[in-house]
Amino acid sequence: LFHPDGRRLISWGKKGVIQLLDAKTGSVEKTFQTQYDMTGQRYAGRICASPDGCSLFIAKGEILSQICLSDGACLAEARLNGFFFQSISAVCVSPSCDCVAVAARGTSESYLFLFALKDGLLQKEGVELQGSKTIRTYSALAFSEDGLHFAAVDPERITLWDVSNQTKRLLFFRND
């Protein structure tokens, strides 16, 4: 994963070790230990750096954790409560670092949530987006450059959401 500054890579692995690497030389700039052992986890989409480069968001199971990229400390955690979730499948931070979009798989359906970032910290309660429930798994999320919209991708379609009122804006069917 590239650090937002484009000069470094973020590496994470077994037993909760996270490293910042120089992208040109591969030399380790910083290593820190976290409590997030990712052994056996599929990482793609479940780890995301904030655009300001201050935080790393790691999803494991139904828990989303915000990690400080300067020292590896856990800044905040949010749990998807009240639902029967198997795991979070994708995470994305808005360009202005004011919210985090989360896709989660349940036992038979998938959902989308928005979590606020207040004063740079992840808030514990997320908002489920109405109409986001689908039998397909959301595999990727991406915010528009202005942060007003985000796209959610599943195997058959791409749905564009309006962040301000948390509603569907457009639906595109994939043409593979």
N, C-alpha and C positions, 0 to 999 in steps of 0.2 A: 504494500500500500504506500503510495507516495504521500509524504507530508505535504500540507498545503503550500509550503514555501518552495516546493519543487526541487530542492537541493538535497533532501533527505528521504530515506525510506523508513517506514515503520514496520518492524518485524515482531511477530508475537509467536509464541509456541508453547511447548509443553511446560507444565509446572508453573505457569503464570509469568514467564520471563518475557519482557518487552524490551526491544532494542531500537534505538535510533541510529541509522547507518548513513554514512556519506554516500550519496547516489553515484558519484563518479568513481570513488576508490573502493567502496565497500567497507571502509574502516568503521568500527563501532565508535560512535560518539557518546552514547549513553546507554546504560543497561539498568533496568530496575525490575524488582520482583513485585508481582501483584498476587492477589488471592485468586485470580481467575485462571485456573488450569484449563487449557483448551484442548487437552489430549482427546483425540477421537472426534473432535468437532469439525464440521465443514465451515470454513471461515468466510468464504465469499459472501458479501452482502451483509454479514452479521457484525462486521467491524467497520467503523467509519470515523474519520478524523473531522473535527470541527473546522470550518473554513479559516478560523483565526489561528489554528494550530495549537490551541491551548488544551484541548481535550480529545480523548479517544473514547468512543462509545462502543461498548462490547455487549453483545447479546448472547446469553447462554440460557437455554431453556426459556422460561417466561420472564426472566429478569434482564433488564437493561441497566448497565452500569456506566457511569461517567468517570473516566480515569484522567487524572492530571498528567499531561505529557512532560512536565518538568521533573516530577518526582515519583510518579506511579501511584500516588495516593488516590483512594476512592473518594470522589467528591460527592456523588449522589447515586442513588439507585431507585428504580421504579419497577414495580411488579405488576403484571397484567392480572389483576384480581377480578374475581367474580365470573370468570369464564373458564372453560376447560381447554387450556392451551397446551399443546405439545411443545411448541417452540416459536421463537421469533425467527422469521425467515429473511428479513431485510430491514436495514436501518439507514436513514439519510438525514443529515443536518442541513437546515436552511442556510443560504448564503449570509444572512444577517445574524446567524447564530441565535435566533429567538425561538425556534421550535425544532423538534425532531419528529420525523415521520417514521412509523414502525408498522411493519406487516407481520402478522402472527398467524400461525396455523393452529386450528383447533382439531378436534378429533375427526370432524367431517367437513369443516368449512374454514375459510380464511377471512381475516378482518384487517382493517386499517385503523390506525390511531395517530393522533397528534399529541405530543407532549410539549408543554411550554418549557422554555429555558428562561428563568428570571434571574437577573444579575449573574448570568453565565452558568447557573446551576439547573440541572434537570429537576423538574417538579414531579412529585410522586403520582399524581393523578393525570391520566391521559383521557382524551375525548375520542370515543369511537365514532368513525365517520359513517353517517347513515347511508345505507345502500352499498356499503363496501363488502358486505358478506357475499362470498362466492365459494363454489366447491373447488375452484382452482387455487393453486398456491401462488401468491405474489412472489416473484423471484427477484425483482429489482425495483428500486425507488429512486427518483431523481427530482430535485427542485429546479425550477426555472431560474435563470440568472438573477431576476429581480425578487425571487422568493415568493411571488404571489400565487404560484401554482406548483403542483408537483404531479409527476406521472407515476403510476403504479402499473407494473408489467406482470401479466400472467401468461400462460402458454398460448392463449387465444386472442388476447386483446391488450390494448394500452388504454388506461383510463386517466384522464386529466382532471385534477381536483383543484378547486378554488380554496386557498388556505384561509382567507378571511371569513368565509361563511361555511366552510367545511362541506361543500356540496360538489357533486359531479359537474364538470363543465362540458367535457367532450368524451366520447368513447370511439376509439379506433379499433377496427378488427384487423388483426395481423394477416398479411397476405403472403404466406411462405410458399 
